[in-house]
Amino acid sequence: MIRTSRIVAWSGLALSTLLAGCVYYNAMWSAERYAKDARKLDARGQVSEARSQWAQAAAKAEVVAIKHPHSRWADDALALQAEGLARSGSCAEAEDAITSARDHVKDAALRERVDLADAQCAVAAGRPVQAEAALTAPLKSKDASRRSRAEYFAGLAAALRLDYAAATEHLQRSREPVARPARATALLALGRAAEAAAVIDTIGGDPVFETERAQLLEQLAGVGGLEMGSAVLDRLLARARLPFSEQARLLIADGDRWVRHGDYAAADARYRRAIAVAGIMSDEAATAHVRAQRVAIMQATQIGDLTRVIEELRSLSRAESGNAEAKHLLDLVYAAGVAPPSAGARFRIAEIVRDSLGAAALAGQLFLDVAATDTASLYAPKALVAALALLPARHDSIAAVLDARYPASPYTRAYHGEASIAYAAAEDSLARELGVAIAHAAMTNASASRIALPVPGIRGPRLDEPVEQAAGRHAPSPRPGARPTPARTTRDRPVAPERP
């Protein structure tokens, strides 16, 4: 009986040990499965989905590390926990896991994974020195994938230190897909636009880099010129299979760059192409159509040029989805077409055309009309000065009229760089005529009418009323025909009642 009981006890112990081993083995297997799925998602560029899987892997690994700290899988669990937290974006929680893994993990491959997690979090926190220290071993790793990932983080760390030359070298040695846009950015920072353009070509139509494509094309146009940016975009559209909506957005952005450059013909061509690519009923096509109308406005030289624009904007505003940009632009164009009677209102419309519509030639003509309609107006010399900046081809003739007709005007003197005390007064007069509140004057007047100097005693300052009004309300009425007796001292003067 004793022997039988011992056999049963040993069998139970073996069974419990086996079951415990199965539990932590299953937990570790589950953690590794989540990590495997996360790596696949990362490779496909599904970043948000990959982070979710990495978080699951870290949670499963943590269970093994806590409940089975002496098992054969304990080191793997510690390394995976640190790696999963870092790659899921939970770097605040990863710090303790990284420290714990460094204290216990001995295997070189596992330590390299922990180092990569440390480097990733250091880069995310903007600590390049810490990142580069953590990458010492991974950069020499025998494993190509870990070495490639280490080169990527080393490139990012160098870029944080503004050492873009070192960054390009590290990123060139990396095989991580995300290293390509990072290297193009570093090359652009060095001014090497042609090399950056070649790297952008290799990115192609990879859906992972939709945001990066737009940013890189913007940077490339700024460094290498608009022609280079447009050429790279044309190659991209010809070779890559991008969604029509993204193609249209890239073309619209390119058109916007040409508008800022002042080449309205090139901008209009980009907008028209975006309409054709996206399809007439798409949101991108509606946006491109409005931008094309804005370009037409910018090229207008007289009010009659806006007739066709108004028709197009009306059509866009009546669209089923509605077009807020078209409606706003239509309101501005309507305002420009109004013929107000006063010189001040006409001057204001010219400013709207110049500042809100960007139609320099049309605004310049409107300013000339203001000066010609009422030559004695305060606005006439100011309108001529405004037209000078907008109509460079007519500079000499406008300047001659300004000097001949208004030689003593403060605007003429300011235009020639002469100091004029009357300039501020003229600006205030114009502002009042336009109905613009003079805030400082309004505050000063309000303060003067409501606040008086304090007087001695417990009665406090006089407020709100002139002395005569307060005296009339609180003092007895004088006899008919009697002359009022003036107050002899401050205390004799009646004051308004003290405010609560």
C-alpha positions as a printed Julia matrix, in Angstrom:
500×3 Matrix{Float64}:
   0.0     0.0     0.0
   2.84    2.38    0.84
   4.52    1.64   -2.49
   1.27    2.19   -4.36
   0.64    5.54   -2.65
   4.17    6.69   -3.58
   3.58    5.74   -7.21
   0.33    7.69   -7.2
   2.02   10.76   -5.63
   4.87   10.7    -8.15
   2.41   10.3   -10.98
   0.39   13.29   -9.76
   3.51   15.42   -9.46
   4.63   14.46  -12.95
   1.18   15.18  -14.32
   1.02   18.62  -12.66
   4.5    19.45  -13.94
   3.52   18.36  -17.41
   0.33   20.41  -17.28
   2.22   23.48  -16.07
   4.7    23.02  -18.9
   1.88   22.77  -21.39
   0.32   25.97  -20.04
   3.4    28.15  -20.41
   4.34   26.47  -23.7
   0.89   27.25  -25.1
   1.11   30.85  -23.87
   4.52   31.28  -25.49
   3.33   29.65  -28.7
   0.41   32.08  -28.78
   2.76   35.04  -28.22
   5.05   33.92  -31.04
   2.06   33.48  -33.34
   0.95   37.06  -32.71
   4.51   38.26  -33.36
   4.68   36.31  -36.62
   1.42   37.84  -37.81
   2.66   41.3   -36.8
   5.83   40.91  -38.89
   3.74   39.97  -41.93
   1.51   43.0   -41.46
   4.55   45.26  -41.06
   5.95   43.91  -44.33
   2.67   44.75  -46.07
   2.64   48.24  -44.6
  -0.43   47.68  -42.44
   1.04   49.57  -39.52
  -2.02   49.97  -37.31
  -2.97   46.29  -37.65
   0.62   45.26  -36.95
   0.73   47.34  -33.77
  -2.37   45.59  -32.5
  -0.75   42.21  -33.05
   2.49   43.33  -31.39
   0.51   44.46  -28.36
  -1.13   41.01  -28.15
   2.27   39.33  -28.43
   3.66   41.5   -25.62
   0.7    40.69  -23.36
   1.05   36.92  -23.87
   4.81   37.07  -23.37
   4.37   39.02  -20.14
   2.19   36.23  -18.73
   4.94   33.7   -19.35
   7.63   35.98  -17.91
   5.66   36.59  -14.7
   4.19   33.16  -14.03
   7.12   31.05  -15.24
  10.28   33.1   -14.61
  12.5    29.98  -14.41
  11.19   28.12  -17.43
  13.24   27.51  -20.54
  11.07   30.08  -22.35
  11.55   32.86  -19.81
  14.3    34.69  -21.75
  12.33   34.46  -25.0
   9.31   35.88  -23.21
  11.26   38.81  -21.77
  12.74   39.67  -25.17
   9.41   39.36  -26.96
   7.66   41.46  -24.33
  10.16   44.31  -24.8
  10.05   43.97  -28.57
   6.26   43.82  -28.71
   5.77   46.87  -26.52
   8.26   48.92  -28.52
   6.83   47.94  -31.9
   3.26   48.53  -30.74
   4.17   52.1   -29.84
   3.98   51.58  -26.07
   7.46   52.84  -25.33
   6.53   54.17  -21.88
   5.62   50.63  -20.79
   8.55   49.13  -22.7
  11.2    50.84  -20.57
  10.86   48.48  -17.61
  10.61   45.45  -19.89
  13.8    46.45  -21.69
  15.64   46.92  -18.4
  14.45   43.55  -17.11
  15.45   41.81  -20.32
  18.92   43.33  -20.23
  19.38   42.02  -16.66
  18.36   38.43  -17.41
  18.71   37.59  -21.11
  22.04   36.05  -22.08
  21.44   34.81  -25.63
  23.06   37.16  -28.18
  20.21   37.0   -30.7
  17.62   37.8   -28.03
  19.72   40.67  -26.72
  19.93   42.14  -30.22
  16.13   42.18  -30.39
  16.03   43.96  -27.04
  18.61   46.47  -28.31
  16.49   47.16  -31.38
  13.48   47.78  -29.16
  15.55   50.2   -27.08
  16.76   52.0   -30.21
  13.26   52.29  -31.64
  11.92   53.92  -28.49
  14.95   56.21  -28.22
  14.41   57.44  -31.79
  10.71   57.97  -31.11
  11.63   60.06  -28.05
  14.2    62.1   -30.0
  17.25   60.68  -28.16
  19.72   59.84  -30.94
  22.72   59.25  -28.67
  20.85   56.59  -26.69
  19.67   54.98  -29.92
  23.15   54.79  -31.4
  24.53   53.29  -28.18
  21.85   50.59  -28.26
  22.65   49.74  -31.91
  26.29   48.81  -31.38
  25.67   45.06  -31.39
  22.72   44.9   -33.87
  24.75   46.76  -36.52
  27.25   43.87  -36.4
  24.62   41.14  -36.19
  25.04   37.95  -38.2
  21.32   38.06  -38.88
  20.62   40.11  -42.03
  17.12   41.18  -41.01
  18.22   42.49  -37.62
  21.24   44.19  -39.19
  18.99   45.85  -41.8
  16.6    47.09  -39.13
  19.55   48.42  -37.11
  20.79   50.39  -40.15
  17.34   51.94  -40.48
  17.26   53.17  -36.9
  20.87   54.32  -37.14
  19.87   56.41  -40.16
  16.98   57.97  -38.27
  19.24   58.7   -35.3
  21.81   60.39  -37.55
  19.07   62.49  -39.13
  17.99   63.59  -35.65
  21.54   64.83  -35.13
  21.24   66.62  -38.51
  24.05   64.45  -39.87
  22.24   63.73  -43.12
  25.34   62.39  -44.87
  25.65   59.59  -42.3
  21.89   59.09  -42.42
  21.92   58.46  -46.17
  24.72   55.9   -45.78
  22.93   53.96  -43.06
  19.59   54.06  -44.85
  21.14   52.91  -48.1
  22.4    49.75  -46.36
  18.96   49.02  -44.92
  16.49   46.76  -46.72
  13.53   48.0   -44.72
  10.84   49.4   -47.06
  10.45   52.47  -44.83
  14.14   53.27  -45.31
  13.54   54.49  -48.87
  11.38   57.55  -48.13
  13.59   58.31  -45.13
  16.67   58.26  -47.37
  14.97   60.48  -49.96
  14.22   62.99  -47.2
  17.85   62.95  -46.04
  19.09   63.46  -49.61
  16.78   66.44  -50.04
  18.1    67.89  -46.79
  21.55   67.7   -48.38
  20.29   69.39  -51.56
  20.9    66.27  -53.67
  17.62   66.53  -55.55
  18.5    64.28  -58.51
  19.47   61.38  -56.21
  16.33   61.93  -54.15
  14.23   61.83  -57.33
  15.77   58.46  -58.22
  14.85   57.1   -54.77
  11.3    58.43  -55.1
  11.05   56.57  -58.41
  11.82   53.31  -56.58
   8.97   53.9   -54.13
   6.52   53.78  -57.04
   2.91   53.13  -56.26
   3.38   51.24  -53.01
   0.14   51.95  -51.11
   2.07   52.06  -47.85
   3.65   55.37  -48.82
   0.64   57.45  -49.87
   1.39   60.19  -47.34
   5.14   60.06  -47.95
   4.68   60.39  -51.72
   2.85   63.7   -51.42
   5.35   65.06  -48.88
   8.4    64.0   -50.9
   7.06   65.55  -54.11
   6.46   68.81  -52.25
  10.01   68.77  -50.84
  11.5    67.77  -54.2
   9.8    70.7   -55.96
  11.2    73.03  -53.31
  14.77   71.75  -53.63
  15.05   70.7   -57.26
  12.53   73.05  -58.8
   8.95   72.75  -59.96
   9.95   71.22  -63.29
  11.71   68.34  -61.57
   8.8    67.78  -59.2
   6.32   67.66  -62.08
   8.56   65.35  -64.1
   8.86   62.85  -61.23
   5.09   62.99  -60.72
   4.51   62.31  -64.43
   6.81   59.28  -64.3
   5.04   58.08  -61.18
   1.61   58.38  -62.79
   2.81   56.61  -65.94
   4.45   53.65  -64.21
   2.61   53.11  -60.94
  -0.92   51.89  -60.38
  -2.14   54.55  -58.03
  -5.8    54.99  -57.11
  -7.47   57.65  -59.25
  -8.29   59.71  -56.16
  -4.64   59.83  -55.09
  -3.52   60.68  -58.62
  -5.94   63.61  -58.66
  -4.76   64.86  -55.26
  -1.13   64.76  -56.37
  -1.99   66.68  -59.55
  -3.95   69.29  -57.57
  -1.02   69.76  -55.2
   1.3    70.17  -58.2
  -1.08   72.73  -59.69
  -1.09   74.65  -56.42
   2.7    74.82  -56.54
   2.57   76.28  -60.06
   0.02   78.86  -58.89
   2.37   80.0   -56.13
   5.1    80.24  -58.77
   2.85   82.42  -60.95
   2.63   80.04  -63.92
  -1.13   79.95  -64.33
  -1.09   78.03  -67.61
   0.83   75.12  -66.06
  -1.44   75.18  -63.02
  -4.59   75.12  -65.14
  -3.25   72.15  -67.11
  -2.67   70.22  -63.87
  -6.16   70.97  -62.59
  -7.76   69.93  -65.88
  -5.83   66.69  -65.84
  -6.93   66.01  -62.27
 -10.57   66.44  -63.35
 -10.07   63.95  -66.17
  -8.33   61.42  -63.92
 -10.71   61.54  -60.97
 -13.99   61.58  -62.83
 -16.38   64.5   -63.01
 -18.52   63.39  -60.04
 -15.69   62.93  -57.54
 -14.76   65.26  -54.69
 -11.27   65.62  -56.14
 -12.7    66.73  -59.49
 -14.89   69.33  -57.76
 -11.86   70.69  -55.91
  -9.79   70.82  -59.1
 -12.63   72.57  -60.93
 -12.8    75.32  -58.29
  -9.02   75.74  -58.39
  -9.2    76.13  -62.17
 -11.79   78.89  -61.76
  -9.56   80.61  -59.23
  -6.75   80.55  -61.8
  -9.1    82.16  -64.33
  -9.89   84.88  -61.78
  -6.2    85.53  -61.18
  -5.72   86.16  -64.9
  -8.7    88.53  -65.23
  -7.97   92.1   -66.3
 -11.52   93.52  -66.23
 -14.82   92.75  -64.54
 -16.26   91.28  -67.74
 -13.72   88.46  -67.55
 -15.54   87.11  -64.51
 -18.83   86.35  -66.3
 -17.81   82.86  -67.36
 -16.31   82.18  -63.92
 -19.58   83.11  -62.21
 -21.49   80.65  -64.39
 -19.08   77.82  -63.56
 -19.13   78.57  -59.84
 -22.92   78.7   -59.81
 -23.02   75.26  -61.38
 -20.56   73.88  -58.83
 -22.47   75.47  -55.94
 -25.69   73.82  -57.06
 -24.08   70.36  -57.13
 -25.83   67.68  -55.11
 -23.02   67.39  -52.57
 -22.59   71.13  -52.35
 -19.21   72.78  -52.71
 -18.28   75.09  -49.85
 -15.14   76.32  -51.6
 -17.13   77.17  -54.74
 -19.77   79.03  -52.72
 -17.17   81.07  -50.85
 -15.37   81.97  -54.07
 -18.67   82.87  -55.75
 -19.51   85.28  -52.91
 -16.17   87.03  -53.37
 -16.64   87.29  -57.14
 -20.14   88.72  -56.66
 -18.71   91.34  -54.32
 -16.11   92.28  -56.95
 -18.82   92.81  -59.56
 -20.82   95.31  -57.5
 -20.58   98.98  -58.54
 -20.94  100.96  -55.28
 -21.44  104.72  -55.36
 -18.82  105.78  -52.82
 -15.08  105.92  -53.4
 -14.47  104.18  -50.09
 -16.59  101.18  -51.04
 -14.9   100.94  -54.44
 -11.52  101.05  -52.76
 -12.57   98.24  -50.43
 -13.7    96.08  -53.37
 -10.33   96.6   -55.05
  -8.66   95.37  -51.87
 -10.85   92.25  -51.82
  -9.94   91.5   -55.43
  -6.27   91.92  -54.61
  -6.09   90.14  -51.26
  -8.85   87.5   -51.39
  -9.04   86.68  -55.09
  -5.37   87.22  -55.94
  -6.28   88.94  -59.21
  -3.44   91.45  -59.4
  -4.18   92.9   -62.83
  -7.9    93.32  -62.16
  -7.27   94.84  -58.72
  -4.77   97.27  -60.22
  -7.33   98.44  -62.76
  -9.96   98.84  -60.04
  -7.58  100.99  -58.0
  -7.0   103.18  -61.08
 -10.76  103.49  -61.51
 -11.05  104.7   -57.91
  -8.44  107.39  -58.55
 -10.03  108.46  -61.84
 -13.64  108.57  -60.6
 -13.06  110.99  -57.73
  -9.75  112.79  -58.02
 -10.39  114.83  -54.86
 -11.04  111.79  -52.69
  -8.77  110.81  -49.84
  -8.51  107.45  -51.58
  -7.17  108.75  -54.9
  -3.43  108.97  -54.04
  -3.55  105.79  -51.95
  -5.24  103.97  -54.84
  -2.52  105.1   -57.23
   0.18  103.84  -54.87
  -1.63  100.49  -54.6
  -1.89  100.25  -58.4
   1.86  100.85  -58.77
   2.63   97.55  -57.02
   0.1    95.6   -59.09
   0.75   96.97  -62.59
   4.53   97.04  -63.05
   4.21   97.52  -66.83
   2.45  100.84  -66.23
   4.69  101.98  -63.39
   6.13  105.1   -64.99
   2.81  106.55  -66.18
   1.07  105.93  -62.83
   3.99  107.42  -60.89
   3.9   110.51  -63.11
   0.21  111.06  -62.37
   0.82  110.57  -58.64
   3.65  113.13  -58.55
   1.88  115.67  -60.73
  -1.56  115.51  -59.14
  -0.76  114.8   -55.46
   2.79  116.04  -54.74
   1.97  117.02  -51.14
  -0.08  113.92  -50.26
   1.29  111.92  -47.32
   0.89  108.8   -49.47
   3.04  110.29  -52.23
   5.68  111.28  -49.71
   5.58  107.84  -48.07
   5.91  106.21  -51.49
   9.11  108.18  -52.07
  10.41  107.2   -48.63
   9.84  110.58  -46.97
   8.61  110.88  -43.4
   5.15  112.4   -43.07
   3.39  113.25  -39.83
   0.09  113.43  -41.7
   0.3   109.81  -42.86
  -1.23  108.35  -39.66
  -3.98  110.95  -39.67
  -4.84  110.15  -43.28
  -5.0   106.43  -42.49
  -7.34  107.1   -39.55
  -9.59  109.22  -41.77
  -9.77  106.45  -44.35
 -10.5   103.87  -41.68
 -13.37  105.94  -40.32
 -14.8   106.43  -43.78
 -14.67  102.67  -44.33
 -16.42  102.09  -41.01
 -13.42  100.47  -39.4
 -13.44  100.96  -35.63
 -10.43  102.72  -34.17
 -10.08  100.5   -31.16
  -7.53  102.6   -29.33
  -9.52  105.8   -29.71
 -12.73  104.08  -28.67
 -11.13  102.69  -25.53
  -9.57  106.05  -24.71
 -12.84  107.91  -25.06
 -14.73  105.34  -23.02
 -12.15  105.48  -20.26
 -12.17  109.26  -20.14
 -15.94  109.41  -19.8
 -16.23  106.85  -17.02
 -13.17  107.16  -14.82
 -11.99  110.21  -12.88
  -8.98  110.76  -10.69
  -9.39  109.47   -7.1
  -9.93  112.0    -4.32
  -8.89  111.81   -0.64
 -11.26  110.41    1.94
 -13.52  107.43    2.17
 -15.85  108.42   -0.64
 -13.79  106.93   -3.43
 -13.32  108.14   -7.04
 -15.86  110.15   -8.96
 -17.49  108.02  -11.64
 -19.86  108.42  -14.56
 -21.11  111.97  -14.17
 -19.81  115.52  -14.52
 -19.72  117.41  -11.27
 -22.55  119.75  -12.25
 -24.98  116.85  -12.88
 -24.18  115.2    -9.55
 -24.58  118.51   -7.73
 -27.9   119.13   -9.38
 -29.26  115.8    -8.2
 -27.99  115.8    -4.61
 -27.9   119.5    -3.59
 -31.02  121.58   -2.79
 -32.46  123.57   -5.69
 -31.23  127.18   -5.8
 -33.63  130.09   -5.29
 -34.93  131.62   -8.47
 -32.52  134.21   -9.76
 -29.76  133.17   -7.37
 -26.3   132.53   -8.76
 -24.78  129.13   -8.0
 -22.0   129.17   -5.42
 -18.88  127.37   -6.7
 -17.33  124.67   -4.55
 -14.41  125.99   -2.53
 -12.51  122.77   -1.84
 -12.39  119.2    -3.01
 -14.47  118.06   -0.05
 -17.1   120.7    -0.77
 -17.68  119.36   -4.27
 -20.53  116.88   -4.54
 -19.65  113.55   -6.05
 -21.51  110.6    -7.48
 -22.43  107.92   -4.94
 -19.83  105.26   -4.37
 -20.19  102.15   -6.53
 -20.76   98.86   -4.74
